[in-house]
Every structure is written in C-alpha cells, then in structure tokens.
Amino acid sequence: MDGRQSAALPAAEEEWRAAIEHAACCLACRTPGAVCETGGGLLAAYNAATRQAREATP
Ligand SMILES: [Zn+2]
C-alpha cells in the first residue's frame, strides 16, 4: 500500500488509525471509566509516535 497522504503528523497516522479503529469496535474503550489495556497501549504508541515526530522536526 502507498497511503502517503500527508497529515499533520504522518508518522503517527498509523498509530492513530489503529487506536480509533480499535476504539470503534471496543466496548471498554467507549465506556467512561473503563480501562482497556489494548486501547491504552495503542494510545501510548500514538503518543510516542507524535513525540518522536515532533522531536524529529523542530
Ligand atoms: Zn479497547
């Protein structure tokens, strides 16, 4: 696949998509107060990717 549509942070786009796609079909992620290990891990990966992207481009 060649999905190179540049977003604000293309480096984190995959992580973000994975996170929202998981949340879209995960009941725990959509329940306020509930903790989802998978969703939390995906969001952590997204945050790490955005941080890396920011550090790479000053
Ligand atoms: Zn979840």
N, CA, C, O and the ligand as a Tripos MOL2 file, in Angstrom:
@<TRIPOS>MOLECULE
protein
  233   231    59     0     0
PROTEIN
NO_CHARGES

@<TRIPOS>ATOM
      1 N           0.8350   -1.2000    0.0000 N.3       1 MET1
      2 CA          0.0000    0.0000    0.0000 C.3       1 MET1
      3 C           0.8660    1.2450    0.0000 C.2       1 MET1
      4 O           1.9710    1.2510    0.5420 O.2       1 MET1
      5 N           0.3580    2.2790   -0.6050 N.am      2 ASP2
      6 CA          1.1310    3.5040   -0.7050 C.3       2 ASP2
      7 C           0.3070    4.6750   -0.1730 C.2       2 ASP2
      8 O           0.1700    5.7020   -0.8380 O.2       2 ASP2
      9 N          -0.2320    4.5120    1.0110 N.am      3 GLY3
     10 CA         -1.0670    5.5480    1.5880 C.3       3 GLY3
     11 C          -0.2550    6.6790    2.1680 C.2       3 GLY3
     12 O          -0.1460    6.8260    3.3860 O.2       3 GLY3
     13 N           0.3050    7.4660    1.2970 N.am      4 ARG4
     14 CA          1.1870    8.5420    1.7600 C.3       4 ARG4
     15 C           0.4880    9.8890    1.7150 C.2       4 ARG4
     16 O           1.0760   10.8740    1.2680 O.2       4 ARG4
     17 N          -0.7400    9.9460    2.1630 N.am      5 GLN5
     18 CA         -1.4060   11.2300    2.2440 C.3       5 GLN5
     19 C          -0.9340   11.9300    3.5080 C.2       5 GLN5
     20 O          -1.1740   11.4600    4.6200 O.2       5 GLN5
     21 N          -0.2740   13.0370    3.3280 N.am      6 SER6
     22 CA          0.3530   13.6910    4.4600 C.3       6 SER6
     23 C          -0.6860   14.3550    5.3520 C.2       6 SER6
     24 O          -1.4860   15.1730    4.8990 O.2       6 SER6
     25 N          -0.6590   13.9960    6.5980 N.am      7 ALA7
     26 CA         -1.4900   14.6700    7.5890 C.3       7 ALA7
     27 C          -0.5860   15.5870    8.3970 C.2       7 ALA7
     28 O           0.5580   15.8430    8.0220 O.2       7 ALA7
     29 N          -1.1080   16.0710    9.4970 N.am      8 ALA8
     30 CA         -0.2870   16.9440   10.3330 C.3       8 ALA8
     31 C           0.9220   16.1560   10.8440 C.2       8 ALA8
     32 O           2.0490   16.6510   10.8440 O.2       8 ALA8
     33 N           0.6660   14.9410   11.2720 N.am      9 LEU9
     34 CA          1.7430   14.1020   11.7670 C.3       9 LEU9
     35 C           1.6660   12.7440   11.0930 C.2       9 LEU9
     36 O           1.1650   11.7870   11.6840 O.2       9 LEU9
     37 N           2.1490   12.6470    9.8750 N.am     10 PRO10
     38 CA          2.0380   11.3940    9.1130 C.3      10 PRO10
     39 C           2.7280   10.2370    9.8110 C.2      10 PRO10
     40 O           2.3540    9.0790    9.6300 O.2      10 PRO10
     41 N           3.7350   10.5540   10.6070 N.am     11 ALA11
     42 CA          4.4610    9.4830   11.2870 C.3      11 ALA11
     43 C           3.5730    8.7570   12.2840 C.2      11 ALA11
     44 O           3.7640    7.5710   12.5530 O.2      11 ALA11
     45 N           2.5950    9.4800   12.8330 N.am     12 ALA12
     46 CA          1.7380    8.8860   13.8540 C.3      12 ALA12
     47 C           0.3880    8.4700   13.2930 C.2      12 ALA12
     48 O          -0.4840    8.0130   14.0330 O.2      12 ALA12
     49 N           0.2170    8.6270   11.9990 N.am     13 GLU13
     50 CA         -1.0940    8.3690   11.4080 C.3      13 GLU13
     51 C          -1.5080    6.9080   11.5820 C.2      13 GLU13
     52 O          -2.6590    6.6120   11.9020 O.2      13 GLU13
     53 N          -0.5640    6.0120   11.3690 N.am     14 GLU14
     54 CA         -0.8790    4.5820   11.5120 C.3      14 GLU14
     55 C          -1.3060    4.2620   12.9370 C.2      14 GLU14
     56 O          -2.2740    3.5350   13.1630 O.2      14 GLU14
     57 N          -0.5720    4.8130   13.8890 N.am     15 GLU15
     58 CA         -0.8840    4.5450   15.2910 C.3      15 GLU15
     59 C          -2.2590    5.0990   15.6570 C.2      15 GLU15
     60 O          -3.0400    4.4640   16.3660 O.2      15 GLU15
     61 N          -2.5300    6.3080   15.1490 N.am     16 TRP16
     62 CA         -3.8120    6.9490   15.4450 C.3      16 TRP16
     63 C          -4.9510    6.1450   14.8470 C.2      16 TRP16
     64 O          -5.9850    5.9330   15.4810 O.2      16 TRP16
     65 N          -4.7400    5.6980   13.6020 N.am     17 ARG17
     66 CA         -5.7940    4.9250   12.9390 C.3      17 ARG17
     67 C          -6.0410    3.6180   13.6910 C.2      17 ARG17
     68 O          -7.1850    3.2010   13.8740 O.2      17 ARG17
     69 N          -4.9830    2.9980   14.1100 N.am     18 ALA18
     70 CA         -5.1240    1.7430   14.8570 C.3      18 ALA18
     71 C          -5.9010    1.9700   16.1420 C.2      18 ALA18
     72 O          -6.7350    1.1560   16.5380 O.2      18 ALA18
     73 N          -5.6080    3.1050   16.7890 N.am     19 ALA19
     74 CA         -6.2750    3.4000   18.0560 C.3      19 ALA19
     75 C          -7.7620    3.6440   17.8470 C.2      19 ALA19
     76 O          -8.5850    3.0940   18.5790 O.2      19 ALA19
     77 N          -8.1240    4.4660   16.8530 N.am     20 ILE20
     78 CA         -9.5430    4.7780   16.6730 C.3      20 ILE20
     79 C         -10.2960    3.5860   16.0950 C.2      20 ILE20
     80 O         -11.4770    3.3920   16.3830 O.2      20 ILE20
     81 N          -9.6110    2.7900   15.2820 N.am     21 GLU21
     82 CA        -10.2920    1.6050   14.7400 C.3      21 GLU21
     83 C         -10.5710    0.6090   15.8500 C.2      21 GLU21
     84 O         -11.6140   -0.0450   15.8580 O.2      21 GLU21
     85 N          -9.6510    0.4940   16.7770 N.am     22 HIS22
     86 CA         -9.8850   -0.3930   17.9130 C.3      22 HIS22
     87 C         -11.0290    0.1500   18.7600 C.2      22 HIS22
     88 O         -11.9480   -0.5840   19.1240 O.2      22 HIS22
     89 N         -10.9660    1.4500   19.0720 N.am     23 ALA23
     90 CA        -11.9770    2.0540   19.9410 C.3      23 ALA23
     91 C         -13.3710    1.9550   19.3210 C.2      23 ALA23
     92 O         -14.3660    1.8440   20.0370 O.2      23 ALA23
     93 N         -13.4380    1.9950   17.9810 N.am     24 ALA24
     94 CA        -14.7290    1.9750   17.3070 C.3      24 ALA24
     95 C         -15.4750    0.6700   17.5590 C.2      24 ALA24
     96 O         -16.7060    0.6490   17.5530 O.2      24 ALA24
     97 N         -14.7460   -0.4100   17.7780 N.am     25 CYS25
     98 CA        -15.3960   -1.7060   17.9640 C.3      25 CYS25
     99 C         -15.0740   -2.3020   19.3310 C.2      25 CYS25
    100 O         -15.2400   -3.5030   19.5430 O.2      25 CYS25
    101 N         -14.6180   -1.4710   20.2490 N.am     26 CYS26
    102 CA        -14.2960   -1.9730   21.5840 C.3      26 CYS26
    103 C         -15.2250   -1.3210   22.6040 C.2      26 CYS26
    104 O         -15.2270   -0.1010   22.7680 O.2      26 CYS26
    105 N         -15.9990   -2.1350   23.2730 N.am     27 LEU27
    106 CA        -16.9750   -1.6080   24.2210 C.3      27 LEU27
    107 C         -16.2770   -0.9390   25.3970 C.2      27 LEU27
    108 O         -16.7220    0.1030   25.8790 O.2      27 LEU27
    109 N         -15.1940   -1.5320   25.8550 N.am     28 ALA28
    110 CA        -14.4890   -0.9760   27.0170 C.3      28 ALA28
    111 C         -13.9540    0.4170   26.7210 C.2      28 ALA28
    112 O         -14.0100    1.2990   27.5790 O.2      28 ALA28
    113 N         -13.4380    0.6220   25.5190 N.am     29 CYS29
    114 CA        -12.8790    1.9230   25.1570 C.3      29 CYS29
    115 C         -13.9560    2.9950   25.1040 C.2      29 CYS29
    116 O         -13.6730    4.1760   25.3080 O.2      29 CYS29
    117 N         -15.1850    2.5880   24.8300 N.am     30 ARG30
    118 CA        -16.2540    3.5740   24.7070 C.3      30 ARG30
    119 C         -17.0070    3.7480   26.0170 C.2      30 ARG30
    120 O         -17.9430    4.5440   26.0990 O.2      30 ARG30
    121 N         -16.6030    3.0100   27.0360 N.am     31 THR31
    122 CA        -17.2670    3.1220   28.3180 C.3      31 THR31
    123 C         -16.4750    4.0520   29.2360 C.2      31 THR31
    124 O         -15.3340    3.7530   29.5880 O.2      31 THR31
    125 N         -17.0700    5.1660   29.6210 N.am     32 PRO32
    126 CA        -16.3700    6.1050   30.5100 C.3      32 PRO32
    127 C         -16.0000    5.4170   31.8200 C.2      32 PRO32
    128 O         -16.8380    4.7740   32.4540 O.2      32 PRO32
    129 N         -14.7540    5.5580   32.2120 N.am     33 GLY33
    130 CA        -14.3040    4.9730   33.4650 C.3      33 GLY33
    131 C         -13.7100    3.5920   33.3000 C.2      33 GLY33
    132 O         -12.9810    3.1140   34.1680 O.2      33 GLY33
    133 N         -14.0230    2.9480   32.1810 N.am     34 ALA34
    134 CA        -13.4790    1.6200   31.9510 C.3      34 ALA34
    135 C         -12.0520    1.7290   31.4100 C.2      34 ALA34
    136 O         -11.7100    2.6770   30.7040 O.2      34 ALA34
    137 N         -11.2430    0.7530   31.7540 N.am     35 VAL35
    138 CA         -9.8540    0.7650   31.2920 C.3      35 VAL35
    139 C          -9.6420   -0.3990   30.3310 C.2      35 VAL35
    140 O          -9.9470   -1.5490   30.6460 O.2      35 VAL35
    141 N          -9.1140   -0.0760   29.1550 N.am     36 CYS36
    142 CA         -8.8410   -1.1040   28.1570 C.3      36 CYS36
    143 C          -7.3340   -1.1580   27.9250 C.2      36 CYS36
    144 O          -6.7290   -0.1770   27.4930 O.2      36 CYS36
    145 N          -6.7400   -2.2940   28.2120 N.am     37 GLU37
    146 CA         -5.2870   -2.4130   28.0510 C.3      37 GLU37
    147 C          -4.8790   -2.2400   26.5940 C.2      37 GLU37
    148 O          -3.8810   -1.5840   26.2950 O.2      37 GLU37
    149 N          -5.6490   -2.8260   25.6950 N.am     38 THR38
    150 CA         -5.3160   -2.7070   24.2700 C.3      38 THR38
    151 C          -5.4210   -1.2640   23.8070 C.2      38 THR38
    152 O          -4.5180   -0.7450   23.1500 O.2      38 THR38
    153 N          -6.5320   -0.6160   24.1560 N.am     39 GLY39
    154 CA         -6.7190    0.7710   23.7580 C.3      39 GLY39
    155 C          -5.6580    1.6680   24.3880 C.2      39 GLY39
    156 O          -5.1350    2.5720   23.7360 O.2      39 GLY39
    157 N          -5.3460    1.4170   25.6460 N.am     40 GLY40
    158 CA         -4.3260    2.2120   26.3090 C.3      40 GLY40
    159 C          -2.9700    2.0460   25.6530 C.2      40 GLY40
    160 O          -2.2180    3.0090   25.5050 O.2      40 GLY40
    161 N          -2.6620    0.8170   25.2610 N.am     41 GLY41
    162 CA         -1.3920    0.5700   24.5940 C.3      41 GLY41
    163 C          -1.3220    1.2440   23.2470 C.2      41 GLY41
    164 O          -0.2770    1.7670   22.8590 O.2      41 GLY41
    165 N          -2.4470    1.2350   22.5210 N.am     42 LEU42
    166 CA         -2.4770    1.8840   21.2110 C.3      42 LEU42
    167 C          -2.3230    3.3910   21.3510 C.2      42 LEU42
    168 O          -1.6340    4.0290   20.5550 O.2      42 LEU42
    169 N          -2.9710    3.9570   22.3720 N.am     43 LEU43
    170 CA         -2.8370    5.4000   22.5870 C.3      43 LEU43
    171 C          -1.4240    5.7490   23.0240 C.2      43 LEU43
    172 O          -0.8960    6.7920   22.6390 O.2      43 LEU43
    173 N          -0.8100    4.8890   23.8240 N.am     44 ALA44
    174 CA          0.5720    5.1350   24.2470 C.3      44 ALA44
    175 C           1.4960    5.1070   23.0380 C.2      44 ALA44
    176 O           2.4200    5.9140   22.9360 O.2      44 ALA44
    177 N           1.2450    4.1740   22.1220 N.am     45 ALA45
    178 CA          2.0530    4.0970   20.9070 C.3      45 ALA45
    179 C           1.8620    5.3460   20.0630 C.2      45 ALA45
    180 O           2.8120    5.8580   19.4710 O.2      45 ALA45
    181 N           0.6180    5.8370   20.0120 N.am     46 TYR46
    182 CA          0.3400    7.0590   19.2650 C.3      46 TYR46
    183 C           1.0600    8.2490   19.8950 C.2      46 TYR46
    184 O           1.6790    9.0490   19.1940 O.2      46 TYR46
    185 N           0.9780    8.3580   21.2020 N.am     47 ASN47
    186 CA          1.6550    9.4730   21.8790 C.3      47 ASN47
    187 C           3.1570    9.4100   21.6530 C.2      47 ASN47
    188 O           3.7950   10.4380   21.4270 O.2      47 ASN47
    189 N           3.7220    8.2180   21.7100 N.am     48 ALA48
    190 CA          5.1610    8.0750   21.4860 C.3      48 ALA48
    191 C           5.5210    8.4690   20.0560 C.2      48 ALA48
    192 O           6.5580    9.0870   19.8170 O.2      48 ALA48
    193 N           4.6600    8.1080   19.1150 N.am     49 ALA49
    194 CA          4.9400    8.4280   17.7080 C.3      49 ALA49
    195 C           4.8650    9.9270   17.4640 C.2      49 ALA49
    196 O           5.6880   10.4820   16.7350 O.2      49 ALA49
    197 N           3.8750   10.5910   18.0740 N.am     50 THR50
    198 CA          3.7710   12.0350   17.9000 C.3      50 THR50
    199 C           4.9660   12.7350   18.5230 C.2      50 THR50
    200 O           5.4800   13.7150   17.9830 O.2      50 THR50
    201 N           5.4000   12.2240   19.6620 N.am     51 ARG51
    202 CA          6.5510   12.8370   20.3170 C.3      51 ARG51
    203 C           7.7940   12.6810   19.4460 C.2      51 ARG51
    204 O           8.5700   13.6220   19.2790 O.2      51 ARG51
    205 N           7.9700   11.4930   18.9000 N.am     52 GLN52
    206 CA          9.1160   11.2450   18.0260 C.3      52 GLN52
    207 C           9.0450   12.1620   16.8040 C.2      52 GLN52
    208 O          10.0590   12.7240   16.3910 O.2      52 GLN52
    209 N           7.8630   12.3140   16.2310 N.am     53 ALA53
    210 CA          7.7110   13.1550   15.0420 C.3      53 ALA53
    211 C           8.0580   14.5990   15.3650 C.2      53 ALA53
    212 O           8.6850   15.2910   14.5640 O.2      53 ALA53
    213 N           7.6460   15.0480   16.5500 N.am     54 ARG54
    214 CA          7.9480   16.4290   16.9320 C.3      54 ARG54
    215 C           9.4290   16.6160   17.1620 C.2      54 ARG54
    216 O           9.9950   17.6430   16.7890 O.2      54 ARG54
    217 N          10.0550   15.6400   17.7680 N.am     55 GLU55
    218 CA         11.4900   15.7640   18.0410 C.3      55 GLU55
    219 C          12.2940   15.6910   16.7420 C.2      55 GLU55
    220 O          13.3610   16.2940   16.6210 O.2      55 GLU55
    221 N          11.7630   14.9420   15.7780 N.am     56 ALA56
    222 CA         12.5000   14.7880   14.5190 C.3      56 ALA56
    223 C          12.3890   16.0550   13.6740 C.2      56 ALA56
    224 O          13.2920   16.3740   12.9020 O.2      56 ALA56
    225 N          11.2620   16.7830   13.8270 N.am     57 THR57
    226 CA         11.0770   18.0070   13.0400 C.3      57 THR57
    227 C          10.9100   19.1970   13.9660 C.2      57 THR57
    228 O           9.8050   19.4520   14.4440 O.2      57 THR57
    229 N          11.9490   19.9090   14.2210 N.am     58 PRO58
    230 CA         11.9120   21.0380   15.1450 C.3      58 PRO58
    231 C          11.1040   22.2250   14.6320 C.2      58 PRO58
    232 O          10.9960   23.2410   15.3190 O.2      58 PRO58
    233 ZN        -10.3950   -1.2100   23.7890 Zn       59 ZN59
@<TRIPOS>BOND
     1     1     2 1
     2     2     3 1
     3     3     4 2
     4     3     5 am
     5     5     6 1
     6     6     7 1
     7     7     8 2
     8     7     9 am
     9     9    10 1
    10    10    11 1
    11    11    12 2
    12    11    13 am
    13    13    14 1
    14    14    15 1
    15    15    16 2
    16    15    17 am
    17    17    18 1
    18    18    19 1
    19    19    20 2
    20    19    21 am
    21    21    22 1
    22    22    23 1
    23    23    24 2
    24    23    25 am
    25    25    26 1
    26    26    27 1
    27    27    28 2
    28    27    29 am
    29    29    30 1
    30    30    31 1
    31    31    32 2
    32    31    33 am
    33    33    34 1
    34    34    35 1
    35    35    36 2
    36    35    37 am
    37    37    38 1
    38    38    39 1
    39    39    40 2
    40    39    41 am
    41    41    42 1
    42    42    43 1
    43    43    44 2
    44    43    45 am
    45    45    46 1
    46    46    47 1
    47    47    48 2
    48    47    49 am
    49    49    50 1
    50    50    51 1
    51    51    52 2
    52    51    53 am
    53    53    54 1
    54    54    55 1
    55    55    56 2
    56    55    57 am
    57    57    58 1
    58    58    59 1
    59    59    60 2
    60    59    61 am
    61    61    62 1
    62    62    63 1
    63    63    64 2
    64    63    65 am
    65    65    66 1
    66    66    67 1
    67    67    68 2
    68    67    69 am
    69    69    70 1
    70    70    71 1
    71    71    72 2
    72    71    73 am
    73    73    74 1
    74    74    75 1
    75    75    76 2
    76    75    77 am
    77    77    78 1
    78    78    79 1
    79    79    80 2
    80    79    81 am
    81    81    82 1
    82    82    83 1
    83    83    84 2
    84    83    85 am
    85    85    86 1
    86    86    87 1
    87    87    88 2
    88    87    89 am
    89    89    90 1
    90    90    91 1
    91    91    92 2
    92    91    93 am
    93    93    94 1
    94    94    95 1
    95    95    96 2
    96    95    97 am
    97    97    98 1
    98    98    99 1
    99    99   100 2
   100    99   101 am
   101   101   102 1
   102   102   103 1
   103   103   104 2
   104   103   105 am
   105   105   106 1
   106   106   107 1
   107   107   108 2
   108   107   109 am
   109   109   110 1
   110   110   111 1
   111   111   112 2
   112   111   113 am
   113   113   114 1
   114   114   115 1
   115   115   116 2
   116   115   117 am
   117   117   118 1
   118   118   119 1
   119   119   120 2
   120   119   121 am
   121   121   122 1
   122   122   123 1
   123   123   124 2
   124   123   125 am
   125   125   126 1
   126   126   127 1
   127   127   128 2
   128   127   129 am
   129   129   130 1
   130   130   131 1
   131   131   132 2
   132   131   133 am
   133   133   134 1
   134   134   135 1
   135   135   136 2
   136   135   137 am
   137   137   138 1
   138   138   139 1
   139   139   140 2
   140   139   141 am
   141   141   142 1
   142   142   143 1
   143   143   144 2
   144   143   145 am
   145   145   146 1
   146   146   147 1
   147   147   148 2
   148   147   149 am
   149   149   150 1
   150   150   151 1
   151   151   152 2
   152   151   153 am
   153   153   154 1
   154   154   155 1
   155   155   156 2
   156   155   157 am
   157   157   158 1
   158   158   159 1
   159   159   160 2
   160   159   161 am
   161   161   162 1
   162   162   163 1
   163   163   164 2
   164   163   165 am
   165   165   166 1
   166   166   167 1
   167   167   168 2
   168   167   169 am
   169   169   170 1
   170   170   171 1
   171   171   172 2
   172   171   173 am
   173   173   174 1
   174   174   175 1
   175   175   176 2
   176   175   177 am
   177   177   178 1
   178   178   179 1
   179   179   180 2
   180   179   181 am
   181   181   182 1
   182   182   183 1
   183   183   184 2
   184   183   185 am
   185   185   186 1
   186   186   187 1
   187   187   188 2
   188   187   189 am
   189   189   190 1
   190   190   191 1
   191   191   192 2
   192   191   193 am
   193   193   194 1
   194   194   195 1
   195   195   196 2
   196   195   197 am
   197   197   198 1
   198   198   199 1
   199   199   200 2
   200   199   201 am
   201   201   202 1
   202   202   203 1
   203   203   204 2
   204   203   205 am
   205   205   206 1
   206   206   207 1
   207   207   208 2
   208   207   209 am
   209   209   210 1
   210   210   211 1
   211   211   212 2
   212   211   213 am
   213   213   214 1
   214   214   215 1
   215   215   216 2
   216   215   217 am
   217   217   218 1
   218   218   219 1
   219   219   220 2
   220   219   221 am
   221   221   222 1
   222   222   223 1
   223   223   224 2
   224   223   225 am
   225   225   226 1
   226   226   227 1
   227   227   228 2
   228   227   229 am
   229   229   230 1
   230   230   231 1
   231   231   232 2
@<TRIPOS>SUBSTRUCTURE
     1 MET1         2 RESIDUE 1 A MET
     2 ASP2         6 RESIDUE 1 A ASP
     3 GLY3        10 RESIDUE 1 A GLY
     4 ARG4        14 RESIDUE 1 A ARG
     5 GLN5        18 RESIDUE 1 A GLN
     6 SER6        22 RESIDUE 1 A SER
     7 ALA7        26 RESIDUE 1 A ALA
     8 ALA8        30 RESIDUE 1 A ALA
     9 LEU9        34 RESIDUE 1 A LEU
    10 PRO10       38 RESIDUE 1 A PRO
    11 ALA11       42 RESIDUE 1 A ALA
    12 ALA12       46 RESIDUE 1 A ALA
    13 GLU13       50 RESIDUE 1 A GLU
    14 GLU14       54 RESIDUE 1 A GLU
    15 GLU15       58 RESIDUE 1 A GLU
    16 TRP16       62 RESIDUE 1 A TRP
    17 ARG17       66 RESIDUE 1 A ARG
    18 ALA18       70 RESIDUE 1 A ALA
    19 ALA19       74 RESIDUE 1 A ALA
    20 ILE20       78 RESIDUE 1 A ILE
    21 GLU21       82 RESIDUE 1 A GLU
    22 HIS22       86 RESIDUE 1 A HIS
    23 ALA23       90 RESIDUE 1 A ALA
    24 ALA24       94 RESIDUE 1 A ALA
    25 CYS25       98 RESIDUE 1 A CYS
    26 CYS26      102 RESIDUE 1 A CYS
    27 LEU27      106 RESIDUE 1 A LEU
    28 ALA28      110 RESIDUE 1 A ALA
    29 CYS29      114 RESIDUE 1 A CYS
    30 ARG30      118 RESIDUE 1 A ARG
    31 THR31      122 RESIDUE 1 A THR
    32 PRO32      126 RESIDUE 1 A PRO
    33 GLY33      130 RESIDUE 1 A GLY
    34 ALA34      134 RESIDUE 1 A ALA
    35 VAL35      138 RESIDUE 1 A VAL
    36 CYS36      142 RESIDUE 1 A CYS
    37 GLU37      146 RESIDUE 1 A GLU
    38 THR38      150 RESIDUE 1 A THR
    39 GLY39      154 RESIDUE 1 A GLY
    40 GLY40      158 RESIDUE 1 A GLY
    41 GLY41      162 RESIDUE 1 A GLY
    42 LEU42      166 RESIDUE 1 A LEU
    43 LEU43      170 RESIDUE 1 A LEU
    44 ALA44      174 RESIDUE 1 A ALA
    45 ALA45      178 RESIDUE 1 A ALA
    46 TYR46      182 RESIDUE 1 A TYR
    47 ASN47      186 RESIDUE 1 A ASN
    48 ALA48      190 RESIDUE 1 A ALA
    49 ALA49      194 RESIDUE 1 A ALA
    50 THR50      198 RESIDUE 1 A THR
    51 ARG51      202 RESIDUE 1 A ARG
    52 GLN52      206 RESIDUE 1 A GLN
    53 ALA53      210 RESIDUE 1 A ALA
    54 ARG54      214 RESIDUE 1 A ARG
    55 GLU55      218 RESIDUE 1 A GLU
    56 ALA56      222 RESIDUE 1 A ALA
    57 THR57      226 RESIDUE 1 A THR
    58 PRO58      230 RESIDUE 1 A PRO
    59 ZN59       233 GROUP 0 **** ****
